Amino acid sequence: MNRRLFIKKTSFIAIFLVLIFNCLKVNAQANYSLAELTGRANIKLYGKDFKLQKEVAEAFSKLQEAAKKDGFSPYVISSYRSFNHQKSIWDRKYKKYIKSGLSPQKAIEKIILYSTIPGTSRHHWGTDLDIIDGKVGIVDNPLNEKHFNKGGVYHPFKLWLNENAHKFGFYEVYTNEKNRKGFAYEPWHFSYKPIACTMLSEYTLLDFQDLIKNLNILGKENFTPEMINKYLKNNLLDINPELLPF
């Protein structure tokens, strides 16, 4: 075998093994079902004003306590979302964009700037949440980047999150990294690494093409194998490296 080709193949194998090992070692007992990974399971959720897995809810409560001591009041806009919830978001946006005159392909491209294909959302896992500073109130269109940028009402809170969220296991998912592809920058979206890392690792082992093709959502007939592979690579895996299982 050509030496360069051998080294290349060996490197790919090594990366794959590291991916699986590093993530599974975070929670060696994890064994999530297809239903749990895609938002179709009736999982037990915790929280007064949010819905998260027990460990995640406990970690977030500690983050809230710490933030309040520093003058902030973390408020959850969105946490767990079921498959059906995500489907309603998808179908509503698809109808809206088609009605506005966009082609099916353009409508899908616009949707996946911020919204996931049902069955692929990290919010299905009970590990992710969208948060703002409730102390300054819920402004119009709160999940808008301008509110978190310098001069925005949530900017001080965002700076606090940048400095402290990781201490409680939470990391920003869709960063403002210049060369990152996929979903647009979401300074409000944080994920609990100890569990989300494992779930992402197990999710990547699913038959992704088959998963997407069997969805009952509007516009599905316009998904091509190339588009699905691109979505997996860019939207689901081109995220904050801290949350990748390798």
C-alpha positions as CSV (number, residue, x, y, z in Angstrom):
1,M,0.0,0.0,0.0
2,N,1.1,3.5,-0.7
3,R,2.8,4.9,2.4
4,R,0.9,8.2,2.3
5,L,-2.4,6.5,1.8
6,F,-1.7,4.1,4.7
7,I,-0.9,7.0,7.0
8,K,-4.0,8.9,5.9
9,K,-6.3,5.8,6.5
10,T,-4.6,5.2,9.8
11,S,-5.2,8.8,10.9
12,F,-8.9,8.6,10.1
13,I,-9.2,5.4,12.1
14,A,-7.4,6.9,15.0
15,I,-9.6,10.0,15.0
16,F,-12.7,7.9,15.0
17,L,-11.5,5.8,17.9
18,V,-10.5,8.9,19.9
19,L,-14.0,10.4,19.2
20,I,-15.8,7.4,20.6
21,F,-13.5,6.9,23.5
22,N,-13.3,10.5,24.7
23,C,-17.0,11.0,24.7
24,L,-18.1,7.7,26.1
25,K,-15.6,8.0,28.9
26,V,-17.5,11.1,30.1
27,N,-20.4,8.8,30.9
28,A,-19.5,5.2,30.4
29,Q,-23.0,4.0,31.5
30,A,-24.9,6.0,28.8
31,N,-26.9,4.0,26.3
32,Y,-29.5,6.3,24.6
33,S,-32.3,4.9,22.4
34,L,-33.2,6.3,19.0
35,A,-36.3,7.8,20.6
36,E,-34.3,9.6,23.2
37,L,-31.8,11.0,20.7
38,T,-34.5,12.2,18.4
39,G,-37.0,13.8,20.8
40,R,-39.6,11.0,20.6
41,A,-39.1,9.5,24.0
42,N,-41.1,10.4,27.2
43,I,-38.0,11.2,29.2
44,K,-38.2,12.5,32.8
45,L,-37.4,16.2,32.9
46,Y,-36.7,18.5,35.8
47,G,-36.9,22.3,36.5
48,K,-39.4,24.9,37.6
49,D,-39.1,27.3,34.6
50,F,-37.2,24.9,32.3
51,K,-37.2,21.3,31.4
52,L,-33.8,19.5,31.5
53,Q,-32.3,16.1,32.4
54,K,-31.8,15.9,36.2
55,E,-28.0,16.3,36.2
56,V,-28.3,19.2,33.8
57,A,-31.1,20.9,35.8
58,E,-29.0,20.7,39.0
59,A,-25.9,22.1,37.2
60,F,-28.0,25.0,35.7
61,S,-29.5,25.8,39.1
62,K,-26.0,26.2,40.5
63,L,-25.1,28.5,37.5
64,Q,-28.2,30.5,38.3
65,E,-27.2,30.9,41.9
66,A,-23.8,32.1,41.0
67,A,-25.1,34.5,38.4
68,K,-27.6,36.0,40.9
69,K,-24.7,36.8,43.3
70,D,-23.1,38.8,40.5
71,G,-26.3,40.7,39.7
72,F,-27.8,38.7,36.9
73,S,-31.0,36.6,36.7
74,P,-30.6,33.8,34.1
75,Y,-34.0,33.2,32.4
76,V,-34.6,30.2,30.1
77,I,-36.4,31.0,26.8
78,S,-36.2,27.4,25.6
79,S,-34.9,24.2,27.0
80,Y,-36.2,20.7,26.1
81,R,-38.2,20.5,22.8
82,S,-39.9,17.3,21.6
83,F,-39.8,16.1,18.0
84,N,-43.4,17.3,17.5
85,H,-42.5,20.7,18.9
86,Q,-39.6,21.0,16.5
87,K,-41.8,19.7,13.6
88,S,-44.3,22.5,14.3
89,I,-41.6,25.1,14.0
90,W,-40.2,23.5,10.8
91,D,-43.6,23.2,9.1
92,R,-44.6,26.7,10.1
93,K,-41.5,28.2,8.7
94,Y,-41.6,26.1,5.5
95,K,-45.1,27.2,4.7
96,K,-44.3,30.8,5.4
97,Y,-41.2,30.9,3.1
98,I,-42.9,29.0,0.3
99,K,-45.9,31.4,0.5
100,S,-43.4,34.3,0.3
101,G,-42.2,32.9,-3.1
102,L,-39.1,31.0,-2.1
103,S,-38.3,27.8,-3.9
104,P,-38.3,24.6,-1.7
105,Q,-34.5,24.5,-1.7
106,K,-34.2,28.2,-0.7
107,A,-36.9,27.8,2.0
108,I,-34.9,24.9,3.5
109,E,-31.7,26.9,3.4
110,K,-33.3,29.8,5.2
111,I,-34.8,27.5,7.8
112,I,-31.5,25.9,8.7
113,L,-29.8,29.2,9.4
114,Y,-31.3,28.9,12.9
115,S,-33.7,26.0,13.1
116,T,-32.9,22.3,13.0
117,I,-34.6,19.6,11.0
118,P,-36.9,17.8,13.4
119,G,-35.2,14.8,14.9
120,T,-31.8,16.4,14.8
121,S,-32.1,19.2,17.4
122,R,-29.8,19.3,20.4
123,H,-32.9,20.6,22.3
124,H,-34.3,17.0,22.0
125,W,-31.7,15.8,24.5
126,G,-32.7,17.9,27.6
127,T,-29.1,19.2,27.7
128,D,-29.4,22.5,25.9
129,L,-31.0,25.8,26.7
130,D,-31.5,29.3,25.3
131,I,-30.9,31.8,28.1
132,I,-31.1,35.6,28.6
133,D,-30.8,37.9,31.6
134,G,-34.3,38.1,33.1
135,K,-33.2,41.0,35.3
136,V,-33.4,43.4,32.4
137,G,-36.6,41.8,31.1
138,I,-37.7,40.0,27.9
139,V,-37.1,42.5,25.1
140,D,-38.8,42.2,21.7
141,N,-37.2,39.3,19.8
142,P,-34.9,38.4,22.7
143,L,-33.0,35.7,20.8
144,N,-31.3,38.2,18.5
145,E,-27.6,38.6,18.3
146,K,-27.7,42.4,18.6
147,H,-29.0,42.1,22.2
148,F,-25.9,40.1,23.2
149,N,-23.3,42.2,21.3
150,K,-21.6,45.3,22.8
151,G,-24.2,47.9,23.7
152,G,-27.0,45.3,23.8
153,V,-29.1,44.8,26.9
154,Y,-27.8,41.2,27.4
155,H,-24.2,42.0,26.7
156,P,-23.0,42.2,30.3
157,F,-24.7,38.8,31.0
158,K,-23.0,37.3,27.9
159,L,-19.6,38.5,29.2
160,W,-20.4,36.8,32.5
161,L,-21.4,33.6,30.7
162,N,-18.2,33.7,28.7
163,E,-16.2,33.8,32.0
164,N,-18.2,31.4,34.1
165,A,-20.6,29.0,32.2
166,H,-17.9,26.4,31.7
167,K,-17.4,26.2,35.5
168,F,-20.8,24.5,35.6
169,G,-20.3,22.4,32.5
170,F,-22.1,24.7,30.0
171,Y,-20.6,25.8,26.7
172,E,-21.8,28.0,23.9
173,V,-22.7,25.7,21.0
174,Y,-22.8,27.9,17.8
175,T,-19.9,30.2,18.3
176,N,-18.9,33.4,16.5
177,E,-15.9,31.6,15.0
178,K,-15.1,33.2,11.6
179,N,-14.7,30.0,9.6
180,R,-17.5,28.0,11.3
181,K,-20.2,26.8,9.0
182,G,-23.8,25.6,9.6
183,F,-26.1,27.4,12.0
184,A,-25.7,31.1,12.5
185,Y,-24.1,32.5,15.7
186,E,-26.3,31.9,18.8
187,P,-24.8,33.7,21.8
188,W,-27.8,32.5,23.9
189,H,-27.5,28.8,23.2
190,F,-25.6,26.7,25.8
191,S,-25.1,23.0,26.2
192,Y,-24.2,20.8,29.2
193,K,-21.0,19.1,28.0
194,P,-20.8,16.0,30.3
195,I,-24.0,14.5,28.8
196,A,-24.4,16.3,25.5
197,C,-21.0,15.1,24.4
198,T,-22.0,11.5,24.9
199,M,-25.3,11.9,23.2
200,L,-23.7,13.5,20.2
201,S,-21.2,10.6,20.0
202,E,-24.1,8.1,20.0
203,Y,-26.1,10.2,17.6
204,T,-23.3,10.2,15.0
205,L,-23.6,6.4,14.9
206,L,-27.1,6.5,13.6
207,D,-28.0,5.9,9.9
208,F,-28.4,9.6,9.3
209,Q,-29.6,9.3,5.7
210,D,-32.3,6.8,6.7
211,L,-33.3,9.0,9.7
212,I,-33.9,12.1,7.5
213,K,-35.6,10.2,4.7
214,N,-38.2,8.8,7.0
215,L,-39.3,12.1,8.6
216,N,-42.8,13.3,8.2
217,I,-42.1,17.0,7.6
218,L,-42.9,19.5,4.8
219,G,-40.3,19.7,2.1
220,K,-38.6,16.4,2.8
221,E,-38.8,15.3,-0.8
222,N,-36.3,18.1,-1.6
223,F,-33.6,16.6,0.6
224,T,-30.8,15.1,-1.4
225,P,-28.1,12.7,0.0
226,E,-25.6,15.5,-0.7
227,M,-27.7,18.1,1.2
228,I,-28.1,15.7,4.1
229,N,-24.4,14.9,4.4
230,K,-23.6,18.7,4.2
231,Y,-26.2,19.3,7.0
232,L,-24.6,16.7,9.2
233,K,-21.1,18.0,8.6
234,N,-21.8,21.7,8.9
235,N,-24.9,22.1,11.0
236,L,-24.5,19.3,13.5
237,L,-20.8,18.9,13.8
238,D,-19.2,22.3,13.0
239,I,-19.8,23.6,16.5
240,N,-17.8,24.7,19.5
241,P,-14.8,22.3,19.7
242,E,-15.4,22.0,23.4
243,L,-18.6,20.1,22.7
244,L,-17.2,17.7,20.1
245,P,-16.5,14.2,21.1
246,F,-12.8,14.2,20.0
